[in-house]
Amino acid sequence: MTARAGLTLRSRVLIGLGAIAAIAIAIAIIVTGVTHSFLVGQLDDRLASSSASVGSRGEPHLVTECGSGDASATDEDGDRPSDVFRGFVDTAGNCYVFFTPNTMDSDDTAPVFTDAALPTEGSAYLTVPSSSGDGEYRVLARATSIGSDVTALPMDGVEAATNRLIVIEALGLAAVFAGLAVVGWFVINLGITPMRRMVDASARIADGDLDVRLEGAGHGSESAELATSLNTMIGTLTDALDERERSEARLREFVADASHELRTPLTTVLGYAELYRRGAIARDEDVADAWRRTEAEAERMKRLVEDMLTLARYDAEPQLNPIRLDLSRVCEEVVRDATAAREGVTFMLDAPEAVTIEGDPDRLRQAVINVVTNAAVHGGDHVTVRVRQDDALARVEVVDDGPGMSPEVAARATERFVRGDHSRARATGGSGLGLSITAAIVAVHGGTLEVRSAEGEGTTVAIALPIAPAEASAAR
């Protein structure tokens, strides 16, 4: 069982084809042997019938050795043609010829009994050589008290038939072997060789070379279909591994950034607590200032934790309460509140018509507020909010005239803790979670968020949301 399990498919195919060839050879040998025995049996039956009577084809002619000298007895009476040899061999070895075959090409051809083991009693069938040396005779020898009565027939017909059968079988076996060779080549090259290539490629993939791709035997074959399926699986696996590496990198960056963001306010809080414990803050106004700054840092930590919890909820199963609402009205309210809250920044609303969508008003308001606030803090002195409807989409664009960002930073602007100025100073803004939360809110509403920016040319944050079904039908 172990040895069979260790054989390769190629070895099994070759062993199977070799077994078929061996069986074919064995069958040919058996057929040849059986046919030869049958023909010899027919010859023996003729010998038995031919030995019944001597006939009248002449007087016995004594020769010292059958097959030597003049061993012929002519057919003086003109009897019918016959290929039977009749004679008698006495105990002294003298051979008396009654008649010889008259159908042979040579009259000197006769059986040779020199080394024959003639029976001393009963009868026996023997095969003896011909005096010409080119063939053999089949002999029926009957023992008598003074010698052996012999009847012989040439085996030329039997040998000729056997030889023809051997030639036919040889040609048939050659055709069978050629067919087996073609089948073996076909199976090995179209089935086994591609499988071997796939095994080798799989071993390389297992060693970590994910750029390897499998190759089948040709379009439509099973190995080609298997190779296509495995290549698709490898491609999917490669993409998953790449995405996993990117996710792990983002997670490590997220943890590092979150730790940094939390460490600063914690250090401030612990510092003031340590100063107060040691009595370094004694005056009432210093104590009040310390508590005020401690509360501010605690509030910053609270906002950071709440933002991270918000992102975690959107990553899991966000809960929305969608209703039909006017996106232009939402943006108008956000611009009005921002104008009242931030001095020195000019806000403009460009919303010529109502744009109806289905969404959670609180979540969408939060998303627009995050973008507008981000533009007011990091942008210039002018922020424009545009609301449009086209191609069954509601579009909101928040444009500022600030310093902008490089395309590389803009491409990562929605990632967590990514900020355009790469600064950790509190004066330049928050922790870099605003656009991440906005992108998550837009995504759960089935929309997209895009950041377009260039250094010195300001920044544009574009939000695209699907409009309400009835509005979409009207737009079409």
C-alpha positions in Angstrom: 0.0 0.0 0.0 2.8 2.4 0.9 4.8 1.7 -2.3 1.7 2.2 -4.5 0.9 5.5 -2.7 4.4 6.7 -3.4 4.2 6.2 -7.1 3.7 9.4 -9.2 0.9 9.6 -11.7 3.4 9.5 -14.6 4.8 6.2 -13.2 1.3 4.7 -12.8 0.4 5.6 -16.4 3.6 4.0 -17.7 3.1 0.9 -15.5 -0.5 0.6 -16.7 0.6 1.0 -20.4 3.4 -1.5 -19.8 0.9 -4.0 -18.3 -1.3 -3.6 -21.3 1.6 -4.3 -23.6 2.7 -7.3 -21.6 -0.9 -8.7 -21.7 -1.0 -8.2 -25.5 2.3 -10.1 -25.9 1.1 -12.9 -23.7 -2.2 -13.2 -25.6 -0.2 -13.3 -28.9 2.0 -16.0 -27.6 -0.9 -18.0 -26.3 -2.8 -17.6 -29.6 0.3 -18.7 -31.5 0.8 -21.7 -29.3 -2.8 -22.8 -29.4 -3.0 -22.4 -33.2 0.2 -24.3 -33.8 -1.1 -27.1 -31.5 -4.4 -27.2 -33.4 -2.7 -27.4 -36.8 -0.4 -30.1 -35.5 -3.4 -32.0 -34.1 -5.0 -31.8 -37.6 -1.8 -33.1 -39.1 -1.8 -36.0 -36.5 -5.4 -36.9 -37.5 -4.3 -37.1 -41.2 -1.4 -39.3 -40.2 -3.8 -41.6 -38.4 -6.0 -41.9 -41.4 -3.1 -42.2 -43.8 -1.4 -45.0 -41.9 -4.5 -47.4 -42.2 -3.2 -49.0 -45.4 -0.1 -49.0 -47.4 -1.7 -48.8 -50.7 -0.3 -50.0 -54.1 2.3 -47.3 -55.0 5.1 -49.7 -55.7 7.3 -52.3 -54.0 9.3 -51.5 -50.9 12.7 -50.0 -51.6 15.5 -50.6 -49.1 17.8 -47.8 -48.2 20.5 -47.7 -45.5 19.1 -44.5 -44.1 15.8 -42.8 -44.8 16.5 -39.5 -46.4 19.9 -40.6 -47.9 20.6 -41.9 -51.3 17.6 -42.7 -53.5 14.8 -42.9 -51.1 12.1 -42.5 -53.6 9.5 -44.9 -54.9 8.0 -43.8 -58.1 4.3 -43.7 -58.8 4.2 -46.2 -61.7 0.5 -46.7 -61.5 -0.3 -43.0 -61.7 -2.1 -43.0 -58.4 -3.5 -39.7 -57.1 -1.1 -37.0 -55.8 -0.2 -37.4 -52.1 2.2 -35.7 -49.7 2.3 -38.8 -47.4 5.6 -40.7 -46.7 5.2 -44.4 -45.8 8.1 -46.6 -44.7 9.4 -49.1 -42.3 12.4 -49.0 -40.0 13.7 -52.3 -38.7 15.5 -52.9 -35.5 18.9 -52.6 -37.3 18.1 -49.1 -38.5 17.4 -50.1 -42.1 14.7 -48.0 -43.7 12.3 -49.5 -46.3 10.4 -46.9 -48.3 6.9 -47.8 -49.5 6.2 -44.6 -51.2 7.3 -40.9 -50.9 5.3 -37.6 -51.5 4.8 -36.9 -55.1 3.7 -33.3 -54.6 7.1 -32.0 -53.3 9.4 -29.9 -55.5 12.3 -32.3 -54.7 12.1 -36.0 -54.9 15.0 -36.4 -52.5 13.1 -34.9 -49.5 12.3 -37.4 -46.8 12.2 -37.7 -43.0 15.4 -38.5 -41.2 15.1 -41.1 -38.4 18.7 -41.3 -37.4 18.3 -39.7 -34.0 14.5 -40.4 -33.6 13.3 -42.2 -30.5 11.1 -44.7 -32.2 8.7 -46.6 -29.9 9.3 -50.2 -28.9 5.6 -50.8 -28.3 2.4 -49.0 -29.1 2.5 -45.9 -31.3 3.9 -42.4 -30.9 3.9 -39.1 -32.7 7.3 -37.6 -33.5 8.7 -34.6 -35.1 11.9 -35.3 -37.1 14.0 -33.2 -39.4 13.8 -33.3 -43.2 16.7 -34.7 -45.3 16.9 -31.4 -47.1 17.5 -29.5 -43.9 14.8 -26.9 -44.7 11.9 -28.3 -42.8 10.4 -31.0 -40.5 8.1 -34.0 -40.8 5.4 -35.1 -38.4 5.7 -38.9 -38.0 3.3 -41.5 -36.6 5.4 -44.5 -35.6 3.7 -47.9 -34.8 5.9 -50.5 -33.0 6.1 -54.0 -34.4 8.1 -57.1 -33.5 10.7 -56.4 -36.1 10.7 -52.6 -36.2 8.5 -49.6 -36.6 5.9 -48.7 -39.3 6.2 -45.0 -40.0 3.9 -42.6 -41.7 5.1 -39.0 -42.2 3.6 -35.7 -43.4 5.6 -32.6 -44.1 5.0 -29.7 -41.6 5.6 -27.0 -44.2 2.0 -26.0 -44.2 1.8 -25.8 -40.4 5.0 -23.8 -40.2 3.9 -21.5 -43.0 0.6 -20.9 -41.3 2.3 -20.4 -37.9 4.8 -18.0 -39.4 2.0 -16.0 -41.1 0.2 -15.8 -37.8 3.4 -14.6 -36.1 3.8 -11.9 -38.7 0.2 -10.7 -38.4 0.5 -10.7 -34.6 3.8 -8.8 -34.8 2.2 -6.2 -37.0 -0.8 -6.0 -34.7 1.4 -5.7 -31.6 3.4 -3.0 -33.3 0.1 -1.1 -34.0 -1.0 -1.6 -30.4 2.4 -0.4 -29.1 2.3 2.6 -31.3 -1.3 3.4 -30.1 -0.2 2.9 -26.5 2.8 5.2 -27.1 0.5 7.9 -28.6 -1.9 7.5 -25.7 0.9 7.7 -23.2 2.4 10.8 -24.8 -1.0 12.4 -25.0 -1.9 11.7 -21.3 1.6 12.7 -20.0 1.9 15.9 -22.0 -1.7 17.1 -21.8 -2.5 15.8 -18.3 0.5 14.9 -16.2 3.1 17.4 -17.4 0.9 20.4 -16.7 0.0 18.9 -13.3 3.7 18.6 -12.6 4.2 22.2 -13.6 1.4 23.2 -11.3 2.8 21.2 -8.4 6.2 23.0 -8.9 4.5 26.4 -9.1 2.5 25.6 -6.0 5.7 24.7 -4.1 7.1 28.1 -5.1 3.9 29.8 -4.0 4.1 28.0 -0.7 7.6 29.3 -0.3 6.2 32.8 -0.5 6.6 33.7 -4.2 3.0 35.0 -4.9 3.9 36.3 -8.3 3.9 32.8 -9.8 0.9 31.8 -11.8 -0.1 28.3 -12.9 -0.3 27.2 -16.5 -2.6 24.4 -17.8 -2.4 22.2 -20.9 -4.6 24.3 -23.2 -7.9 26.1 -23.4 -10.8 24.0 -22.4 -8.8 21.2 -20.7 -9.4 20.2 -17.1 -5.8 21.3 -16.2 -6.4 24.7 -17.8 -9.7 25.2 -15.9 -7.9 24.1 -12.7 -5.0 26.5 -13.4 -7.5 29.3 -14.1 -9.4 28.7 -10.8 -6.2 28.4 -8.8 -4.8 31.6 -10.4 -8.0 33.4 -9.5 -7.7 32.1 -6.0 -4.0 33.1 -5.8 -4.9 36.6 -7.1 -7.7 36.9 -4.5 -5.3 35.6 -1.8 -2.6 38.1 -2.9 -5.0 41.0 -2.8 -6.3 39.9 0.7 -2.7 39.6 2.0 -1.9 43.0 0.5 -5.0 44.5 2.1 -4.1 42.8 5.4 -0.6 44.3 5.3 -2.1 47.7 4.6 -4.7 47.3 7.3 -2.0 46.2 9.8 0.1 49.2 8.8 -2.9 51.5 9.3 -3.6 49.8 12.6 -0.1 50.3 13.8 -0.2 53.9 12.7 -3.6 54.4 14.3 -2.4 53.0 17.6 0.7 55.1 17.5 -1.2 58.2 16.7 -3.9 57.5 19.2 -1.2 57.0 21.9 0.4 60.2 20.9 -2.9 62.1 21.0 -3.8 60.7 24.4 -0.3 61.1 25.9 -0.2 64.9 25.5 -3.3 65.7 27.5 -2.5 63.0 30.0 0.9 64.4 30.6 -0.6 67.8 31.1 -3.2 66.5 33.6 -0.6 64.5 35.5 1.8 67.4 35.5 -0.7 69.8 37.1 -1.7 67.1 39.6 1.9 66.5 40.6 2.5 70.3 41.0 -0.6 70.6 43.1 0.3 67.6 45.3 3.8 69.0 45.9 2.3 72.4 46.8 4.0 74.2 43.9 0.7 75.8 43.1 -0.3 77.9 46.1 -2.0 81.0 44.9 -5.7 80.9 44.2 -5.4 82.3 40.7 -2.7 79.6 39.9 -4.9 76.9 41.2 -7.9 78.1 39.2 -5.7 78.3 36.0 -4.4 74.8 36.7 -7.9 73.4 37.1 -9.1 75.2 34.0 -6.3 73.8 31.9 -6.8 70.4 33.4 -10.5 70.5 32.4 -9.6 71.6 28.9 -7.2 68.7 28.4 -9.8 66.3 29.9 -12.3 67.6 27.4 -9.9 67.1 24.6 -9.4 63.5 25.7 -13.1 63.0 26.0 -13.6 64.3 22.4 -10.9 62.1 21.1 -12.3 59.0 22.8 -15.8 59.9 21.6 -14.5 60.3 18.0 -12.8 56.9 18.2 -16.0 55.3 19.6 -18.0 56.9 16.7 -15.6 55.4 14.2 -15.8 52.0 15.9 -19.6 52.1 15.7 -19.5 53.0 12.0 -17.0 50.2 11.4 -19.4 47.7 13.2 -23.1 48.2 12.6 -24.0 51.9 12.3 -27.5 52.8 13.4 -29.3 55.2 11.0 -32.7 56.9 11.1 -33.1 57.9 7.4 -35.8 60.3 6.3 -36.5 62.4 3.3 -34.7 65.7 3.7 -33.4 68.7 1.7 -29.6 68.6 1.6 -29.5 72.3 0.6 -31.4 73.2 3.8 -29.0 71.2 5.9 -26.0 73.0 4.3 -27.7 76.3 4.8 -28.1 75.7 8.5 -24.5 74.6 8.9 -23.2 77.7 7.0 -25.4 79.9 9.2 -24.1 78.4 12.4 -20.4 78.5 11.2 -20.8 82.2 10.3 -22.0 83.0 13.8 -19.4 80.8 15.5 -16.2 81.9 13.6 -15.2 85.4 13.2 -12.7 86.4 10.5 -13.8 83.6 8.0 -16.3 84.4 5.2 -18.8 81.6 4.5 -20.8 81.4 1.2 -23.6 79.1 0.2 -24.2 78.3 -3.4 -27.4 76.1 -3.5 -29.8 77.3 -6.2 -32.3 74.6 -5.8 -33.6 72.0 -3.3 -31.9 68.6 -3.4 -33.9 65.9 -1.8 -32.2 62.8 -0.4 -32.9 60.0 2.1 -30.6 60.0 5.1 -30.1 60.5 8.8 -30.3 64.3 9.3 -28.1 64.3 12.4 -25.4 62.2 10.9 -25.4 64.2 7.6 -25.3 67.4 9.6 -22.3 66.1 11.5 -20.6 65.2 8.3 -21.0 68.6 6.7 -20.1 70.4 10.0 -16.8 68.4 10.1 -15.9 69.4 6.6 -16.8 73.1 7.0 -15.1 73.3 10.4 -12.0 71.6 8.9 -12.0 74.2 6.1 -12.4 77.1 8.5 -9.6 75.9 10.7 -7.0 74.8 8.2 -8.2 76.8 5.1 -8.0 80.5 4.3 -10.4 83.3 4.9 -13.1 82.2 2.5 -15.1 79.0 2.5 -17.7 78.2 -0.2 -20.3 75.4 0.1 -21.9 74.3 -3.2 -24.9 72.0 -3.5 -25.8 70.5 -6.9 -27.8 67.6 -8.3 -26.7 65.6 -11.4 -26.7 62.1 -12.7 -29.0 61.0 -9.9 -26.5 62.2 -7.3 -26.5 65.0 -4.8 -23.2 66.7 -4.6 -21.8 68.9 -1.9 -18.5 70.7 -2.4 -16.7 72.6 0.4 -14.0 74.8 -1.2 -11.4 76.9 0.7 -8.6 79.2 -0.4 -6.1 77.9 2.2 -2.5 76.7 1.7 -3.7 73.3 0.4 -2.0 70.0 0.6 0.2 67.9 -1.5 -1.6 65.2 -3.6 0.0 62.5 -1.5 -1.4 63.9 1.7 -4.8 64.6 0.1 -5.0 61.0 -1.0 -4.8 60.0 2.7 -6.8 62.8 4.1 -9.7 60.5 5.1 -7.4 58.1 7.0 -7.5 58.3 10.8 -5.1 60.7 12.5 -3.9 62.1 9.2 -3.5 65.9 9.1 -2.4 68.1 6.3 0.2 70.0 8.3 1.7 66.9 10.0 1.8 69.0 13.2 0.9 67.8 16.6 0.5 71.4 18.0 -2.8 72.0 19.5 -3.0 75.4 17.9 -3.4 73.9 14.4 -6.5 71.9 15.1 -7.8 68.5 16.3 -6.5 65.0 16.1 -7.2 64.3 12.4 -10.4 62.2 12.9 -12.9 64.7 11.4 -12.6 63.7 7.8 -12.4 60.0 8.8 -15.8 60.3 10.6 -17.2 62.2 7.7 -16.1 59.5 5.2 -17.6 56.8 7.4 -20.9 58.7 7.6 -21.0 59.2 3.8 -20.1 55.6 3.2 -23.0 54.2 5.3 -25.3 56.5 3.2 -24.0 54.8 0.0 -22.0 57.9 -1.1 -18.4 58.8 -1.7 -16.0 61.4 -0.4 -13.1 62.9 -2.4 -10.4 65.3 -1.4 -8.8 67.4 -4.1 -6.0 69.7 -3.2 -2.7 71.2 -4.3 -0.1 73.2 -2.4 -0.9 76.9 -2.6 -4.3 76.4 -4.4 -6.7 75.5 -1.6 -8.6 72.3 -0.9 -11.9 71.0 -2.2 -13.8 68.3 -0.3 -16.5 66.7 -2.5 -19.3 64.6 -1.1 -21.6 62.6 -3.5 -24.8 61.0 -2.1 -27.6 59.1 -3.9 -30.8 61.2 -4.2 -34.2 60.0 -3.1 -35.7 57.3 -5.5 -38.6 59.6 -6.6 -36.2 62.4 -7.3 -33.9 60.0 -9.2 -36.8 59.0 -11.5 -37.7 62.6 -12.1 -34.0 63.4 -12.9 -33.9 60.6 -15.5 
